[in-house]
Amino acid sequence: MTEATTPLTRADRELPAGLIGASVAVTAWAAGTVMAKGLDMGGLAVAVYRFWFFSILIVCWMFWRGTPMSWRIIKDSMAGGIALGIDVALFFSAIKLTNVVNATLIGSLQPVVVGVVAARFFGEQIRLRDAAWSGVALIGVIGVITASNGTPEWSAAGDLLAFAAMLAWSSYFIFSKESRKRLTATEFTAGTAIWTAAINTPLAIIFGQDLSWPSSANIGWLLLMTLVSGVVGHNLMNWSLVRIPLWVGSTFTLLIPVSASVLAWAFLDEALSWGQAAAMLLVLLALAMVVRGQTVRPREIGPTRQA
């Protein structure tokens, strides 16, 4: 006697691709964070150049594909663009004050905020097992933060900026999920990039950031950041959020501190203790269980599947 299974829907088929896309996106963001730390530029100046470069690149790409930028895209991406602009301004400033580990880990507390919103406004049901493993991942995040406090690179002011950036970052994720009713992933990415560049330019001037043309070395890193964090990171995550639950995409951001911490240790000589390493392994284990819970489809007897 064999067990019957329900046929795979389009959403079931697209889920694995969305999970892979989200994991690549957060790794790309982690790499961009480390690059920003190593640049000899102010945080807001980095944001201005990176997002203007990104805006130009993606608008040219859209024009080449026959979908030029329009005022409709600018208008419909405004909420997400403002959220991302505020997040970038605060986060890049935080990175210059505190260590990469703290800035990225505080930002990765985002799933707490997004999970509540996803359940309340998007009707997403989070199973108790998945919620428990997400909680384990957050415990690991807190463990790494605790282990890194007191290091030479740590700053309380930087941590506060990172916390405020996390709230704006959560809003950006929510607006990204909501935008699929009006915009493609590429259109939303392009519109929010322009908003982010436009918001950070006057802020950089007001706070006295040096916006003179960067050195050749800095230009190279800025262009690499644009390709890695922008083209790969933002495009892939916005594409993935159409295929995976919002709370799952948000939980994947917990991979950012793990990747960023290892990269900062390898390339910036930032301290990485055994306690931090153990906490990172806990985060990875918990996220692996969350992913497994999404990809293993339960077999049922009967023609229907309970949501």
Protein Blocks (a to p, Z undefined) as FASTA:
>chain_A
ZZddddddfklmmmmmmmmmmmmmmmmmmmmmmmmmmpccdfklmmmmmmmmmmmmmmmm
mmmnopacdfklmmmmmmmmmmmmmmmmmmmmmmmmmcfklmmmmmmmmmmmmmmmmmmm
nopacdfklmmmmmmmmmmmmmmmmmmgopakbcfklmmmmmmmmmmmmmmmmmmmmmmm
mpcfklmmmmmmmmmmmmmmmmmmmnopafbdcdfklmmmmmmmmmmmmmmmmmmmmmmm
mmpcfklmmmmmmmmmmmmmmmmmmmnopacdfklmmmmmmmmmmmmmmmmmmmmccdde
djbdcZZ
